[in-house]
Structure formats: structure tokens, C-alpha cells
Amino acid sequence: MNLLLLFPEELTSTQNQARLCDRRHRHIRQVLRAEVGDEIKVGLVNGALGKGRLTKIDDQCVEMDLRFDCDPPPPLPSTLILALPRPKVLKRLLQTITSFGVKKIYLLNAARVEKSYWQTPLLRPGSLLEQFLLGLEQAGDTVLPELHCQKLFKPFVEDELPTLLAGTLPLVAHPAGSDPCPASLKRPTTLAVGPEGGFVPYEIDKLMECGFRPVHLGERVLRVEAAVPALLGRMS
Ligand code: SAM
């Protein structure tokens, strides 16, 4: 945890104090081994960054005075469309994607996505929030991403994607793509990443009809959990 995130409702009415009695309290005591008077990096969820000066620590809770005075890091101007991977992979990826600063995530159905994956409890709002907070705490960011589940490939690609792509560079990560994935893109991008078995040719054709360019990361076929951070890192 490189940043202690607080929700606005956890602050006192004067907005400059907080009392925490949960895993953040344990982290401050057991991992940071902080003491009264120490300052730690804090952030307001969807708000500013700042410092918290510890005023009390005991077995139950920690109390701190707060000062918020700095903006969170800029977002990555990329929208990610990710064919839904298995829950174990999704859990880690949601944290990683959030840490990279992606603010718009679409989880998409595809021919090679197991239908049962859509039933995972991980997709419940509370579980998603937990993964997002872990990703933000890791990266020192405060702004939660928005996540949309698209369980129907064709209607999404035909009816919604054209609007979503407006003003962005659409790229589909595809090991058989003819061009290498461009690096250090400063412009808004929409990146599509396939399922563990890859997109089927029909899906690649539909994405290309929409304007997507297939790009590769070299001749090695990577697992989704390796391909996504490699692609986002390259585009950052
Ligand atoms: N046999 C599948 C194929 O050839 O598409 C492999 C799929 S790979 C495990 C899962 C996804 O990760 C791919 O659909 C693609 O989006 C991305 N990926 C993996 N390796 C890649 C590479 N070398 N270049 C571009 N994308 C890659």
C-alpha cells in the first residue's frame, strides 16, 4: 500500500481528521510501523492527494490530521476492452489495469470466453471496488475506473463501439497482427485484448470493420496476464 485511501464519508465534518479501525489501521501499525507524529501519504477517493499526520495509535484504531493539497497522477488516455478471462486472472488484472491508470474498462464476451466466467462473484460491485482500491493504493492514484460488462459481442461492436471509438486510435492486440504495437502513445487509444484462446477470425474481422488495427508484441504468444501489462506499459 503506497497510499492510504479514504472515502469522503470517513472524514470528520471539518474534513481534516479521520479515525480508521480496519486493515488500514493494521497496515499503519504492522507494516509501516508508524508512530504518533509520523506523516503518511493519503488520498481522497476520486479526489486529491495529501498527507495524514498521525495523532493517536492504539490496538483498536488510528487517528490522523489530514491535509489534501495535490492532484492525483494523470490517467492513461486508454480505454481497455478485455475479453473476460478466468476469475483468478481477472482479479489480478483488475488491480494491474487500475495501477496503470486506465479509467475505462469494458469486459467483453467472445466465442472463446467460458460462459461460466460471467457468474464470478468478483464481478459484484463490492469485489470490483476492492480490486480497484488495491490497484489505486499501489500506484498512488485516487480516481476509480469505470467498468462495463458487455455480454453480447455483436451488438456491442456494431451499436456501441463506433461511438466509443470516436477520437481514439483503435488497436487490437493480436499475435498475428502485421504491425508492432506502437510505443509511448500520447493520444487517446482504445485497446482490445482477446480471451485466453484468442479472438476467432470472425471477431477480428468485426473489430477491423470498426477501424481496429491488429498490432503485435513480437512473435511470442503471451498469456493475457502478461500481454495486458506489456501492452499498457508500452503505450504509457
Ligand atoms: N492462440 C491465441 C491467438 O493466437 O490469438 C492466443 C491468445 S493469447 C493467450 C490472449 C490474448 O493476448 C490475445 O488474443 C492477444 O490479445 C494478447 N496477446 C498475447 N500475445 C500477444 C502478442 N505477442 N502480440 C499481441 N497480442 C498478444
Residues whose N, C-alpha, C, O or C-beta is under 5 A from the ligand:
A	BS01	SAM	A173 H174 P175 A192 V193 G194 P195 E196 G197 G198 F199 V215 H216 L217 G218 E219 R220 V221 L222 R223 V224 A227
